[in-house]
Amino acid sequence: MTVKTSSDVYYDPYDVDINSDPYPVYRRLREEAPLYYNEPHDFYAVSRFEDVEHSLLDPKTFISGRGGIIELIRANIQMPPGVLIFEDPPVHTMHRSLLSRVFSPRRVASLEPQIREFCARSLDALVGAGEFDFIADLGSQMPMRVIGMLLGIPEQDQEAVRDRVDANLRTEAGQPMTVSEDFVGGDQFAEYIDWRADHPSHDIMTELLQAEFEDETGTVRRLTREEILTYISVVAGAGNETTTRVIGWTGKVLADHPDQRRELVEDRSLIPNAIEEILRFESPAPHMARWVTRDVELHGQTVPKDNIMLLLPGSANRDDRRFEDGDSFDIHRKIGQHLTFGFGIHFCLGAALGRLEGRIALDEVLNRFPEWEVDESRATLAPTSTVRGWETLPVFTS
């Protein structure tokens, strides 16, 4: 079935040209085809803030249990227990409650000294060099160190772990992601789990090994080895990839708006709201997929059950109905709720950590490099259909 529309707008999440600047297409979707159907890839999409928000708040209709990525839903793979973002209640509720213990506000806040130390380690050696890369020199380094420290992965192994996690998300330009039964890839953490079982410490692995909880059957137990491996894989992936993209967008957006960057140099109290505006303005995860469990009426038309619905927070976050002049960047904007971290039961558990890392990274960069300009000739977007951000972002500093 196709959605009837008089518009000729075309949106394709795999299209390299669209992905380089999706916002003109997003605007056309919101205005001309708020319920959109893509025939080549057979999915529906909603792009307005109200529709995306409503869908995220209706997890019984728009379920995550088939996967949150088009390719995963198509593959119809049985996910191992513990992949929170691809689970539905009651299992999701149980697993989320367990993992939320290790991302408490107090624990996240306590990480600031270490995060600043990791930033300093990355940036101090670059002072006076005249240039650096927001991704290679900071974005791919600091988040890796933070999540590696939290998990209990030895520092000498952290880069290899990061690279294996990132490889799962890479695609050929313009092509869907290849999905296999071992997509989650938790086996790479097996030796660390086995070591921690005999050598407990103050890290997430140890906490998961020792945690007792009541599962969906009412049984009080500990996590199985397989469940722990899945948890660790999910945390490692989420903790590296999206924060790296946020740091990259911070470099690019503030280079494009030097006057606002100079305001931040002069008044650091503006940084928290600036990070929120960057998150709204350039969503690292611009779309998320859901499986539709019943017929849904939207904009006078019917989306039949057993179809894929693509939710577009990257578009919703720029919807003028919610954010005045949504395509403009303004560090003074009163933002309220944006959808970059999702909403409802699948709101990102690591949101507080991601925000903290973004704020500290920006503050530490401004301490050393109050001015920078992107070398557009060498900046490249990452080849992935799941997140949107920079693979390289070299800048000239003064």
Sine and cosine of phi, psi and omega as CSV:
sin_phi,cos_phi,sin_psi,cos_psi,sin_omega,cos_omega
0.00,0.00,0.62,-0.79,0.06,-1.00
-0.90,-0.43,0.43,-0.90,0.07,-1.00
-0.99,0.10,0.74,-0.68,0.00,-1.00
-0.99,0.17,0.82,-0.57,0.04,-1.00
-0.44,-0.90,0.52,-0.85,0.05,-1.00
-1.00,0.07,-0.10,0.99,-0.05,-1.00
-0.99,0.12,0.54,-0.84,0.09,-1.00
-0.98,-0.21,0.28,0.96,-0.01,-1.00
-0.88,0.47,0.64,-0.77,0.02,-1.00
-0.79,-0.61,0.79,-0.62,0.06,-1.00
-0.82,-0.57,0.74,-0.67,-0.03,-1.00
-0.60,-0.80,0.91,-0.42,-0.05,-1.00
-0.92,0.40,-0.22,0.98,0.00,-1.00
-0.99,-0.14,-0.08,1.00,-0.06,-1.00
-0.98,0.22,0.87,-0.49,-0.09,-1.00
-0.90,0.44,-0.66,0.76,-0.02,-1.00
-0.92,0.40,-0.67,0.74,0.05,-1.00
-0.90,0.44,-0.69,0.72,-0.07,-1.00
-0.91,0.42,-0.46,0.89,-0.01,-1.00
-0.90,0.43,-0.52,0.86,0.09,-1.00
-0.41,-0.91,1.00,0.09,-0.11,-0.99
-0.98,0.20,-0.13,0.99,-0.21,-0.98
-0.93,0.36,-0.58,0.82,0.13,-0.99
-0.87,0.49,-0.63,0.78,0.04,-1.00
-0.93,0.36,-0.68,0.74,0.04,-1.00
-0.84,0.55,-0.70,0.72,-0.01,-1.00
-0.88,0.47,-0.68,0.73,0.02,-1.00
-0.90,0.43,-0.62,0.78,0.05,-1.00
-0.87,0.49,-0.73,0.68,-0.04,-1.00
-0.88,0.48,-0.63,0.78,-0.10,-1.00
-1.00,0.04,-0.59,0.81,-0.16,-0.99
-0.96,-0.28,-0.48,0.88,-0.08,-1.00
-0.57,-0.82,0.92,0.39,-0.04,-1.00
-0.88,0.48,-0.43,0.90,0.26,-0.96
-0.92,-0.39,0.91,-0.41,-0.14,-0.99
-0.90,-0.44,0.56,-0.83,0.09,-1.00
-0.81,-0.59,0.80,-0.60,0.06,-1.00
-0.98,-0.20,0.93,-0.37,-0.07,-1.00
-0.96,0.29,-0.70,0.72,-0.01,-1.00
-0.84,0.55,-0.63,0.78,-0.04,-1.00
-0.96,-0.27,-0.01,1.00,0.12,-0.99
0.81,0.58,0.88,0.47,0.13,-0.99
-0.61,-0.80,0.39,-0.92,0.14,-0.99
-0.98,-0.17,0.31,-0.95,0.01,-1.00
-0.52,-0.86,0.59,-0.81,0.15,-0.99
-0.85,-0.53,0.60,-0.80,-0.19,-0.98
-0.79,-0.61,-0.25,0.97,0.01,-1.00
-0.99,0.11,0.50,-0.86,-0.06,-1.00
-0.83,0.56,-0.76,0.65,-0.07,-1.00
-0.86,0.51,-0.65,0.76,-0.03,-1.00
-0.95,0.32,-0.66,0.75,0.02,-1.00
-0.91,0.40,-0.71,0.70,0.01,-1.00
-0.87,0.50,-0.72,0.69,-0.01,-1.00
-0.87,0.49,-0.65,0.76,0.00,-1.00
-0.91,0.41,-0.65,0.76,0.02,-1.00
-0.92,0.40,-0.45,0.89,0.00,-1.00
-1.00,0.00,0.10,1.00,0.02,-1.00
-0.82,-0.58,0.93,0.37,-0.10,-1.00
-0.95,0.32,-0.17,0.98,0.08,-1.00
-0.98,0.18,-0.52,0.85,0.03,-1.00
-1.00,0.04,-0.69,0.72,-0.03,-1.00
-0.94,-0.33,1.00,0.03,-0.17,-0.98
-1.00,0.04,0.40,-0.92,0.01,-1.00
-0.97,-0.23,-0.17,0.98,-0.14,-0.99
-0.91,0.41,-0.27,0.96,0.08,-1.00
-1.00,-0.04,-0.06,1.00,-0.04,-1.00
0.88,-0.48,0.41,-0.91,0.01,-1.00
-0.96,-0.30,0.19,0.98,0.00,-1.00
-0.79,-0.61,0.65,-0.76,-0.05,-1.00
-0.79,0.61,-0.71,0.70,-0.06,-1.00
-0.90,0.44,-0.61,0.79,0.02,-1.00
-0.92,0.40,-0.69,0.73,0.01,-1.00
-0.88,0.48,-0.69,0.72,0.01,-1.00
-0.88,0.48,-0.63,0.77,-0.06,-1.00
-0.94,0.34,-0.39,0.92,0.01,-1.00
0.80,0.60,0.75,0.66,-0.02,-1.00
-1.00,0.06,0.63,-0.78,0.10,-0.99
-0.98,0.20,0.94,-0.33,-0.03,-1.00
-0.97,0.25,0.62,-0.78,0.09,-1.00
-0.93,0.38,0.49,-0.87,0.01,-1.00
-0.89,0.45,0.69,-0.73,0.02,-1.00
0.90,-0.44,-0.13,0.99,0.05,-1.00
-1.00,0.08,0.99,0.11,-0.19,-0.98
-0.79,0.62,-0.70,0.71,-0.11,-0.99
-0.94,0.34,-0.22,0.98,0.01,-1.00
-0.88,-0.47,0.59,0.81,0.00,-1.00
-0.78,-0.63,0.38,-0.93,0.08,-1.00
-0.88,-0.48,0.34,-0.94,0.10,-1.00
-0.89,0.47,0.48,-0.87,0.10,1.00
-1.00,0.05,-0.21,0.98,-0.04,-1.00
-0.89,0.45,-0.66,0.75,0.02,-1.00
-0.86,0.52,-0.68,0.73,-0.03,-1.00
-0.86,0.50,-0.70,0.72,-0.02,-1.00
-0.91,0.41,-0.73,0.68,-0.02,-1.00
-0.93,0.38,-0.62,0.78,0.00,-1.00
-0.91,0.42,-0.66,0.75,0.01,-1.00
-0.87,0.50,-0.63,0.78,-0.02,-1.00
-0.93,0.38,-0.72,0.70,-0.06,-1.00
-0.97,0.25,-0.44,0.90,-0.01,-1.00
-0.89,0.45,-0.37,0.93,0.02,-1.00
-0.88,0.48,-0.53,0.85,-0.10,-1.00
-1.00,-0.03,-0.01,1.00,0.07,-1.00
-0.84,-0.54,0.62,0.79,0.00,-1.00
-0.91,0.41,0.47,-0.88,0.01,-1.00
-0.82,0.58,-0.65,0.76,-0.01,-1.00
-0.90,0.43,-0.67,0.74,-0.02,-1.00
-0.92,0.40,-0.68,0.73,0.00,-1.00
-0.88,0.47,-0.72,0.69,-0.02,-1.00
-0.87,0.49,-0.55,0.84,-0.04,-1.00
-0.94,0.35,-0.20,0.98,-0.07,-1.00
-0.99,0.12,-0.15,0.99,-0.12,-0.99
-0.82,0.57,-0.72,0.69,0.00,-1.00
-0.86,0.51,-0.66,0.75,-0.01,-1.00
-0.93,0.37,-0.62,0.78,0.01,-1.00
-0.89,0.45,-0.68,0.74,0.03,-1.00
-0.90,0.44,-0.61,0.79,0.03,-1.00
-0.90,0.44,-0.68,0.73,0.02,-1.00
-0.90,0.44,-0.62,0.78,0.06,-1.00
-0.90,0.44,-0.71,0.71,0.00,-1.00
-0.87,0.49,-0.65,0.76,0.01,-1.00
-0.87,0.49,-0.61,0.79,-0.01,-1.00
-0.97,0.24,-0.60,0.80,-0.21,-0.98
-0.99,-0.12,-0.52,0.86,-0.13,-0.99
-0.85,0.52,-0.64,0.77,-0.05,-1.00
-0.94,0.34,-0.22,0.98,-0.06,-1.00
-1.00,-0.06,-0.18,0.98,0.00,-1.00
-0.89,0.46,0.79,-0.62,0.00,-1.00
1.00,0.01,-0.13,0.99,-0.03,-1.00
-0.97,0.23,-0.37,0.93,0.02,-1.00
1.00,0.01,-0.18,0.98,0.04,-1.00
-0.25,-0.97,0.36,-0.93,0.17,-0.99
-0.35,-0.94,0.15,-0.99,-0.02,-1.00
-0.92,-0.40,0.86,-0.51,-0.03,-1.00
-0.86,0.52,-0.47,0.88,0.00,-1.00
-1.00,0.02,-0.88,0.48,-0.10,-1.00
-0.88,0.48,-0.62,0.78,-0.13,-0.99
-1.00,-0.06,-0.29,0.96,-0.03,-1.00
-0.68,-0.74,-0.83,0.56,-0.11,-0.99
-0.88,0.48,-0.57,0.82,0.02,-1.00
-1.00,-0.03,-0.03,1.00,-0.05,-1.00
-0.97,-0.26,-0.87,0.49,-0.11,-0.99
-0.87,0.49,-0.78,0.63,0.01,-1.00
-0.86,0.51,-0.60,0.80,0.05,-1.00
-0.88,0.48,-0.69,0.72,0.00,-1.00
-0.91,0.42,-0.65,0.76,-0.04,-1.00
-0.91,0.41,-0.77,0.64,-0.07,-1.00
-0.95,0.32,-0.54,0.84,0.08,-1.00
-0.89,0.45,-0.67,0.74,0.05,-1.00
-0.88,0.47,-0.70,0.71,-0.01,-1.00
-0.89,0.45,-0.66,0.75,-0.05,-1.00
-0.97,0.24,-0.50,0.86,-0.07,-1.00
0.99,-0.10,0.46,0.89,0.04,-1.00
-1.00,0.04,0.77,-0.63,-0.01,-1.00
-0.83,0.56,0.63,-0.78,-0.10,-1.00
-0.85,0.53,-0.58,0.82,-0.05,-1.00
-0.94,0.35,-0.26,0.96,-0.01,-1.00
-0.98,-0.21,-0.09,1.00,-0.17,-0.98
-0.91,0.41,-0.63,0.77,-0.01,-1.00
-0.91,0.42,-0.65,0.76,0.00,-1.00
-0.90,0.43,-0.65,0.76,0.04,-1.00
-0.89,0.45,-0.72,0.69,0.03,-1.00
-0.85,0.53,-0.70,0.71,-0.06,-1.00
-0.91,0.41,-0.60,0.80,0.02,-1.00
-0.94,0.35,-0.63,0.78,0.04,-1.00
-0.90,0.43,-0.72,0.69,-0.03,-1.00
-0.90,0.44,-0.57,0.82,-0.03,-1.00
-0.88,0.48,-0.51,0.86,0.02,-1.00
-0.90,0.44,-0.42,0.91,-0.07,-1.00
-0.99,-0.12,-0.15,0.99,-0.07,-1.00
-0.98,0.22,0.56,-0.83,0.05,-1.00
-0.72,-0.69,0.27,-0.96,0.21,-0.98
-0.97,0.24,0.57,-0.82,-0.07,-1.00
-0.81,0.59,0.81,-0.59,0.05,-1.00
0.99,0.15,0.07,1.00,-0.07,-1.00
-0.90,-0.43,0.52,-0.85,0.10,-0.99
-0.90,0.44,0.32,-0.95,0.03,-1.00
-0.96,0.26,0.65,-0.76,0.07,-1.00
-0.99,0.17,0.78,-0.62,-0.07,-1.00
-0.87,-0.50,0.72,-0.70,0.06,-1.00
-0.74,-0.67,0.09,-1.00,-0.04,-1.00
-0.88,0.47,-0.44,0.90,-0.02,-1.00
-0.99,-0.16,0.52,0.85,-0.05,-1.00
-0.82,0.58,-0.67,0.74,-0.04,-1.00
-0.92,0.39,-0.62,0.79,0.15,-0.99
0.91,0.40,0.66,0.75,-0.06,-1.00
-0.96,0.28,-0.26,0.97,-0.07,-1.00
-0.88,0.48,-0.41,0.91,-0.02,-1.00
-0.90,0.43,-0.29,0.96,-0.02,-1.00
-0.98,-0.19,0.09,1.00,-0.12,-0.99
-0.86,0.51,-0.72,0.70,-0.07,-1.00
-0.92,0.40,-0.53,0.85,0.02,-1.00
-0.94,0.35,-0.66,0.75,0.03,-1.00
-0.88,0.47,-0.71,0.70,-0.01,-1.00
-0.89,0.45,-0.61,0.79,0.03,-1.00
-0.91,0.41,-0.71,0.71,-0.03,-1.00
-0.92,0.39,-0.47,0.88,0.04,-1.00
-0.87,0.50,-0.54,0.84,0.00,-1.00
-0.99,-0.16,-0.27,0.96,-0.04,-1.00
-0.72,-0.69,0.96,0.28,-0.04,-1.00
-0.89,0.46,0.47,-0.88,0.00,-1.00
-0.53,-0.85,-0.19,-0.98,0.00,-1.00
-0.99,-0.15,0.93,0.36,-0.01,-1.00
-0.59,-0.81,0.11,-0.99,-0.07,-1.00
-0.90,0.44,-0.64,0.77,0.00,-1.00
-0.84,0.55,-0.74,0.67,-0.01,-1.00
-0.89,0.46,-0.69,0.73,-0.01,-1.00
-0.88,0.48,-0.66,0.75,0.01,-1.00
-0.93,0.36,-0.59,0.81,0.04,-1.00
-0.91,0.42,-0.53,0.85,-0.10,-1.00
-0.99,-0.15,-0.21,0.98,-0.10,-1.00
-0.92,0.39,0.70,-0.72,0.16,-0.99
-0.93,-0.37,0.61,-0.80,-0.06,-1.00
-0.42,-0.91,0.23,-0.97,0.07,-1.00
-0.98,-0.18,0.87,-0.49,-0.05,-1.00
-0.99,0.13,-0.08,-1.00,-0.11,-0.99
-0.92,0.39,-0.24,0.97,0.04,-1.00
-1.00,-0.07,-0.04,1.00,-0.05,-1.00
1.00,0.01,0.06,1.00,0.00,-1.00
-1.00,0.09,0.77,-0.64,0.09,-1.00
-1.00,0.07,0.84,-0.54,-0.08,-1.00
-0.40,-0.91,-0.01,-1.00,0.15,-0.99
-0.97,-0.25,0.28,-0.96,0.04,-1.00
-0.92,0.40,0.55,-0.83,0.12,-0.99
-0.97,0.24,0.29,-0.96,0.04,-1.00
-0.85,0.52,-0.66,0.75,-0.01,-1.00
-0.90,0.43,-0.64,0.77,0.02,-1.00
-0.90,0.44,-0.66,0.75,0.00,-1.00
-0.91,0.42,-0.67,0.74,0.03,-1.00
-0.86,0.51,-0.64,0.77,0.01,-1.00
-0.92,0.39,-0.72,0.69,0.05,-1.00
-0.80,0.60,-0.77,0.64,-0.07,-1.00
-0.89,0.46,-0.66,0.75,0.02,-1.00
-0.88,0.47,-0.68,0.73,0.00,-1.00
-0.90,0.44,-0.72,0.69,-0.02,-1.00
-0.90,0.43,-0.67,0.75,-0.01,-1.00
-0.89,0.45,-0.68,0.73,-0.01,-1.00
-0.92,0.40,-0.75,0.66,-0.04,-1.00
-0.92,0.39,-0.59,0.81,-0.06,-1.00
-0.96,0.29,-0.37,0.93,-0.01,-1.00
-1.00,-0.07,-0.84,0.54,-0.25,-0.97
-0.91,0.42,-0.82,0.57,-0.13,-0.99
-0.93,0.36,-0.62,0.78,0.01,-1.00
-0.91,0.41,-0.60,0.80,0.09,-1.00
-0.85,0.53,-0.69,0.72,-0.01,-1.00
-0.92,0.39,-0.61,0.79,0.03,-1.00
-0.88,0.48,-0.69,0.73,0.01,-1.00
-0.89,0.45,-0.66,0.75,0.05,-1.00
-0.88,0.48,-0.71,0.70,0.00,-1.00
-0.92,0.39,-0.52,0.85,0.08,-1.00
-0.86,0.50,-0.71,0.70,0.03,-1.00
-0.89,0.46,-0.69,0.72,-0.07,-1.00
-0.95,0.31,-0.74,0.67,-0.08,-1.00
-0.91,0.42,-0.66,0.75,-0.02,-1.00
-0.97,0.25,-0.39,0.92,0.16,-0.99
-0.94,0.35,-0.59,0.81,0.00,-1.00
-0.97,0.25,-0.28,0.96,-0.03,-1.00
-0.77,-0.64,0.92,0.38,-0.12,-0.99
-0.89,0.46,-0.52,0.86,0.02,-1.00
-0.90,0.44,-0.66,0.75,0.02,-1.00
-0.94,0.33,-0.57,0.82,0.07,-1.00
-0.88,0.48,-0.65,0.76,0.00,-1.00
-0.91,0.41,-0.55,0.84,0.10,-1.00
-0.88,0.48,-0.63,0.78,0.00,-1.00
-0.93,0.36,-0.58,0.82,0.05,-1.00
-0.87,0.49,-0.65,0.76,-0.06,-1.00
-0.99,0.16,-0.49,0.87,-0.09,-1.00
-0.68,-0.74,1.00,-0.10,-0.07,-1.00
-0.95,0.32,-0.26,0.97,0.04,-1.00
-0.92,0.40,-0.24,0.97,0.03,-1.00
-0.99,0.14,-0.19,0.98,-0.11,-0.99
-0.88,0.47,-0.74,0.68,-0.03,-1.00
-0.82,0.57,-0.70,0.72,0.00,-1.00
-0.94,0.33,-0.53,0.85,0.05,-1.00
-0.89,0.45,-0.65,0.76,0.04,-1.00
-0.90,0.43,-0.65,0.76,0.05,-1.00
-0.88,0.47,-0.64,0.77,0.00,-1.00
-0.93,0.36,-0.61,0.79,0.09,-1.00
-0.89,0.46,-0.69,0.72,0.04,-1.00
-0.87,0.49,-0.63,0.78,0.04,-1.00
-0.94,0.34,-0.71,0.71,-0.15,-0.99
-0.95,0.32,-0.61,0.79,-0.01,-1.00
-0.73,-0.68,1.00,0.05,-0.03,-1.00
-0.95,0.32,0.85,-0.53,0.03,-1.00
-0.88,0.47,-0.52,0.86,0.05,-1.00
-0.91,-0.42,1.00,0.05,-0.15,-0.99
-0.97,0.26,-0.22,0.98,0.02,-1.00
-0.53,-0.85,0.45,-0.89,0.06,-1.00
-0.59,-0.81,0.63,-0.78,-0.10,-1.00
-0.98,-0.20,0.49,-0.87,0.08,-1.00
-0.66,-0.75,0.45,-0.90,0.10,-1.00
-0.99,-0.12,0.76,-0.65,-0.07,-1.00
-1.00,-0.01,0.84,-0.55,-0.12,-0.99
-1.00,-0.09,-0.19,0.98,0.02,-1.00
-0.50,-0.86,0.30,-0.95,0.09,-1.00
-0.87,0.50,0.69,-0.72,-0.05,-1.00
-0.80,-0.60,0.75,-0.67,0.07,-1.00
-1.00,-0.05,0.84,-0.55,0.02,-1.00
-0.63,-0.78,0.80,-0.59,0.06,-1.00
0.77,0.64,0.69,0.72,0.10,-0.99
0.98,0.21,0.15,0.99,0.00,-1.00
-0.73,-0.68,0.21,-0.98,-0.10,-1.00
-0.93,-0.38,0.79,-0.62,0.19,-0.98
-1.00,-0.10,0.92,-0.39,-0.03,-1.00
-0.92,0.38,0.48,-0.88,0.07,-1.00
-0.88,0.47,0.26,-0.97,-0.01,-1.00
0.89,0.46,0.71,0.71,0.11,-0.99
-0.72,-0.69,0.23,-0.97,0.04,-1.00
-1.00,-0.08,0.75,-0.66,0.12,-0.99
-0.92,-0.40,0.83,-0.56,0.06,-1.00
-0.99,-0.13,0.88,-0.48,0.06,-1.00
-1.00,-0.04,0.70,-0.72,-0.11,-0.99
-0.89,-0.45,0.98,0.20,0.05,-1.00
-0.88,0.47,-0.47,0.88,0.05,-1.00
-0.88,0.48,-0.54,0.84,0.10,-1.00
-0.99,0.14,-0.71,0.70,-0.05,-1.00
-0.85,0.53,-0.59,0.80,-0.03,-1.00
-0.93,0.36,-0.18,0.98,0.04,-1.00
-0.91,-0.42,0.20,0.98,-0.04,-1.00
-0.93,0.36,0.87,-0.49,-0.01,-1.00
-0.88,0.47,-0.35,0.94,0.03,-1.00
-0.92,0.39,-0.43,0.90,-0.02,-1.00
-0.95,-0.31,-0.63,0.77,-0.05,-1.00
-0.84,-0.54,0.89,-0.46,-0.02,-1.00
-0.86,0.52,0.77,-0.64,-0.03,-1.00
0.76,0.64,0.86,0.52,-0.17,-0.99
-0.88,0.48,-0.38,0.92,0.00,-1.00
-1.00,0.09,0.04,1.00,0.06,-1.00
-0.98,-0.18,0.47,-0.88,0.00,-1.00
-0.97,-0.23,0.79,-0.61,-0.07,-1.00
-0.52,-0.86,0.94,-0.34,-0.04,-1.00
-0.93,0.36,-0.17,0.98,0.02,-1.00
-0.99,-0.14,0.04,1.00,-0.05,-1.00
-0.88,0.48,0.66,-0.75,0.18,-0.98
-1.00,0.10,0.98,-0.20,-0.26,-0.97
-1.00,0.09,-0.71,0.71,-0.11,-0.99
0.94,0.35,-0.69,-0.72,-0.08,-1.00
-1.00,-0.05,0.88,-0.47,0.22,-0.97
-0.96,-0.28,0.08,-1.00,-0.15,-0.99
-0.91,-0.41,0.27,0.96,-0.04,-1.00
-0.88,0.48,-0.59,0.81,0.02,-1.00
-1.00,-0.10,0.26,0.97,-0.05,-1.00
0.99,0.14,-0.29,-0.96,-0.03,-1.00
-0.27,-0.96,0.40,-0.92,0.05,-1.00
0.98,0.22,-0.53,-0.85,-0.15,-0.99
-0.93,0.38,-0.35,0.93,0.00,-1.00
-0.98,-0.21,0.31,0.95,0.08,-1.00
-0.82,0.57,0.70,-0.72,-0.15,-0.99
-0.85,0.52,0.84,-0.54,0.03,-1.00
-0.90,0.44,-0.48,0.87,-0.04,-1.00
-1.00,-0.05,0.25,0.97,-0.06,-1.00
-0.85,0.52,-0.71,0.71,-0.03,-1.00
-0.89,0.45,-0.63,0.77,0.02,-1.00
-0.93,0.38,-0.69,0.73,0.02,-1.00
-0.87,0.49,-0.67,0.74,0.04,-1.00
-0.89,0.46,-0.71,0.71,-0.01,-1.00
-0.88,0.47,-0.71,0.70,0.02,-1.00
-0.88,0.48,-0.67,0.74,0.01,-1.00
-0.89,0.45,-0.69,0.73,-0.01,-1.00
-0.90,0.43,-0.71,0.70,-0.03,-1.00
-0.92,0.39,-0.68,0.73,0.00,-1.00
-0.86,0.52,-0.71,0.70,-0.01,-1.00
-0.90,0.43,-0.70,0.72,-0.01,-1.00
-0.87,0.50,-0.71,0.70,-0.04,-1.00
-0.94,0.35,-0.58,0.82,0.08,-1.00
-0.90,0.44,-0.73,0.68,-0.02,-1.00
-0.89,0.46,-0.52,0.85,0.05,-1.00
-0.87,0.49,-0.53,0.85,-0.11,-0.99
-0.95,-0.31,-0.53,0.85,-0.10,-1.00
-0.71,-0.70,0.99,0.16,-0.02,-1.00
-0.93,0.37,-0.33,0.94,0.00,-1.00
-0.77,-0.63,0.67,-0.74,0.15,-0.99
-0.42,-0.91,0.36,-0.93,0.00,-1.00
-0.67,-0.74,0.76,-0.65,-0.05,-1.00
-0.95,0.31,0.70,-0.71,0.15,-0.99
-1.00,0.10,1.00,-0.01,-0.10,-0.99
-0.86,0.50,-0.47,0.88,-0.06,-1.00
-0.93,0.37,-0.37,0.93,-0.03,-1.00
-0.91,-0.42,-0.05,1.00,0.00,-1.00
-0.98,0.17,0.75,-0.66,-0.01,-1.00
-0.71,-0.71,0.61,-0.79,0.08,-1.00
-0.98,0.20,0.52,-0.86,-0.01,-1.00
-0.94,0.33,0.64,-0.77,0.01,-1.00
-1.00,0.10,0.99,0.15,0.03,-1.00
-0.52,-0.85,0.58,-0.82,0.00,-1.00
-0.99,-0.11,0.04,1.00,-0.08,-1.00
-0.97,-0.24,-0.58,0.82,0.07,-1.00
-0.77,-0.63,0.28,-0.96,-0.01,-1.00
-0.79,-0.62,0.83,-0.56,-0.01,-1.00
0.02,-1.00,-0.17,-0.99,-0.15,-0.99
-1.00,-0.06,0.70,-0.71,0.13,-0.99
-0.99,0.11,-0.65,0.76,0.12,-0.99
-0.69,-0.72,0.62,-0.78,0.08,-1.00
-0.57,-0.82,0.96,0.28,0.02,-1.00
-0.96,0.29,0.63,-0.77,0.02,-1.00
-0.75,-0.67,0.50,-0.86,0.13,-0.99
-1.00,-0.07,0.70,-0.71,-0.01,-1.00
-0.90,-0.43,0.36,-0.93,0.01,-1.00
-0.81,-0.59,0.00,0.00,0.00,0.00
